[in-house]
Amino acid sequence: MRVLIVEDDATSAELLEACVGQFGYQVAVARNGIEALELVRTGLFRLVISDWEMPEMSGVELCRQLRNRQTGGYIYFILLTCRSGTRNVVDGLNAGADDFITKPFQPEELQVRLRAAERVLSLETRDLLIFSLAKLSESRDADTGAHLERIRVYSRILADHLSTLDKYRAVVDGQFVELVFHTSPLHDIGKVGVPDSVLLKPGKLTPAEFEVMKRHTTLGAETLDAALQRRPDASFLSMARDIAWTHHEKYDGTGYPRGLVGDEIPLCGRIVALADVYDALRAKRVYKPAFSHEHAREIIIEGKGKHFDPDIVDAFLAEEGRFQDVAEQFAFQKAPVTIDGECAAMAVPSIVSD
């Protein structure tokens, strides 16, 4: 990540540059706010450390101008100052500053604050990437938007309930719940690699076509894993990969692509498996009408310990009122069977075999 240092004092600028460079960042130095604005215009810098007191343009005014202009992404702004007191803090925050460092600064403190800035900026990157990939998946069929929205809300409801249970308290925290919410729309991202002749087929798939369709799990996982290799610290990519790979696994080991059993299936995959099937059951398809909540409930209960993790079925039953509310809020639209129809097909084989 590139860091722009804005400091008119040559000695302070040199010290900051050496310190930040030692932390592994690429560094550029601007001697005043006007020069800094020109450098920011290049789009290379998303993290700025600026002195407060400078000629021509103060750090506060620089921050204010950056916040008032259109940029390609959020710029994290740290003010370096000798000032203290509530009034100065308020002035800096009102201008749009994200953080403050008091002169003379300690290198250890500076490093910690830079790492915090990276985490904030990575959240924006995460959300943009997830949105872009979800839109890519949606582009194969204009009717999947509501499906993706329902899946993410159903998944969050289930994860949120699990977080209240002693068995999952150490695993499912607020961060896990939000990651499931954000990454579950990527469960079918691998379908962008499925041929149109299979993906867009309006009727039931042949066994050979179904084998092609099943490959979307590994295609999606491999795509996300390639990104994860470049950013191994990106936990959202890890969860997104696991969801894409395992949301068609079954608790009893009869699912695909690897036939995982029970807890071998990542928890996020077990959660999305139920959410995805419920949504497929409730939606109208070429081969079946939209099932009522009660009918879908019966099928999910029947799949407890077979298709679905028993704990997640219990969570669904405890929160079924919220599931019904979501189904009503995001009214079901007509959608091709190929988007998520195999979920319903696996859950209700007697219906799709007719």
C-alpha positions, 0 to 999 in steps of 0.5 A, spaced: 500 500 500 502 506 498 502 512 503 502 519 502 506 523 507 504 531 507 509 535 511 513 541 510 518 540 515 524 537 511 527 533 517 520 531 520 518 529 513 525 525 512 523 521 519 516 519 517 518 517 510 524 512 513 519 510 519 513 508 514 518 505 509 521 501 514 514 498 515 513 495 508 509 501 505 511 505 499 512 512 500 511 519 497 512 526 500 508 532 499 511 539 502 504 542 502 497 541 501 496 543 494 502 538 492 498 533 496 492 534 492 495 533 485 498 527 488 492 524 490 489 526 483 493 520 480 489 515 484 495 512 487 494 513 494 489 511 499 492 513 505 495 520 507 499 522 513 498 530 514 501 535 518 496 539 521 500 546 521 502 547 514 503 554 509 498 555 503 494 549 506 493 546 512 492 539 514 485 540 516 483 544 509 487 538 505 482 533 509 476 537 507 478 538 500 479 531 499 472 529 502 469 534 498 472 531 491 470 525 487 475 519 488 475 512 486 475 510 493 475 512 500 482 515 502 484 514 510 486 520 513 491 521 519 492 528 522 499 529 525 499 534 530 502 538 536 495 540 538 490 537 543 484 538 547 476 537 545 476 543 540 481 541 536 479 534 535 472 536 533 475 540 528 479 535 525 473 530 525 469 535 522 474 536 516 473 528 515 480 526 519 480 518 521 485 518 526 490 523 530 497 522 531 501 527 536 508 529 535 513 527 537 510 520 534 512 513 537 514 509 531 510 503 534 504 507 535 504 509 528 505 502 525 499 500 529 495 506 526 497 504 519 495 497 520 488 499 523 487 504 516 489 498 512 483 494 515 478 499 514 480 500 507 480 492 506 473 492 508 471 497 502 475 493 498 472 486 500 465 489 499 466 492 492 469 485 490 463 481 493 458 486 490 462 485 483 462 478 483 455 477 485 453 482 479 457 477 475 453 471 477 447 475 477 449 477 469 447 470 467 440 471 469 436 478 471 432 474 476 437 472 481 437 479 484 432 477 489 434 470 490 441 473 492 438 478 497 434 472 500 440 468 501 444 473 505 438 474 509 436 467 511 444 466 512 445 471 517 438 469 521 441 462 522 448 464 524 445 469 528 441 464 532 447 459 532 451 465 536 446 465 542 448 457 543 453 455 548 456 450 542 457 455 537 459 461 542 466 461 541 466 460 533 460 464 531 461 471 533 459 478 530 464 478 525 462 471 523 455 473 522 457 479 518 461 475 513 456 470 512 451 475 510 456 478 505 459 472 502 453 468 501 451 471 495 457 468 492 455 461 493 453 460 485 459 464 482 462 458 479 455 458 474 459 463 470 463 457 468 457 453 466 455 453 458 449 456 457 446 450 454 446 447 461 445 453 465 439 456 461 436 450 459 428 451 461 426 444 463 429 438 467 437 437 466 439 430 463 444 426 468 450 428 464 447 435 464 447 435 471 454 433 472 456 439 468 452 443 473 455 440 479 462 443 476 459 450 478 461 448 486 469 447 484 469 452 479 467 457 484 471 455 489 477 455 485 476 462 482 476 464 489 481 460 492 486 463 486 484 470 489 485 468 496 492 465 494 494 473 493 491 475 499 491 469 504 489 474 510 483 476 507 478 472 511 472 473 507 475 470 501 476 464 505 469 463 507 466 465 500 471 459 497 468 454 502 461 456 501 462 456 494 465 449 494 460 446 500 453 449 499 451 442 496 454 437 500 450 433 505 450 432 512 450 424 511 455 425 506 451 424 499 452 431 497 457 433 492 463 435 490 467 431 495 461 427 499 463 431 506 460 428 512 457 432 518 462 437 521 467 436 515 463 441 511 465 448 514 459 451 518 458 456 513 457 451 507 452 448 512 448 454 513 448 456 506 445 449 504 439 450 508 438 457 506 439 455 499 434 449 499 429 453 503 429 459 497 429 454 492 423 450 495 419 457 496 420 459 489 416 457 483 420 453 478 418 450 471 417 443 474 413 445 480 409 451 483 412 455 489 411 451 496 408 454 502 412 455 508 409 449 511 411 445 505 418 447 505 418 446 513 416 439 512 421 437 507 427 441 511 425 437 517 425 430 513 432 432 511 434 433 518 441 429 519 441 427 512 441 433 508 442 438 513 446 439 520 441 438 525 443 444 529 441 448 523 435 445 522 433 447 529 435 454 528 431 454 522 425 452 526 426 457 532 427 463 527 422 460 522 417 467 523 423 471 520 424 466 514 417 468 513 417 475 513 423 475 509 420 471 503 414 476 504 419 482 504 422 480 497 417 477 493 419 471 489 420 473 481 419 468 476 426 465 475 429 459 471 430 453 474 437 453 472 439 458 477 438 454 484 433 449 481 438 443 483 437 445 490 430 444 490 431 438 486 435 434 491 430 436 496 424 433 493 426 428 488 419 425 487 417 432 484 422 433 479 422 426 477 415 426 474 
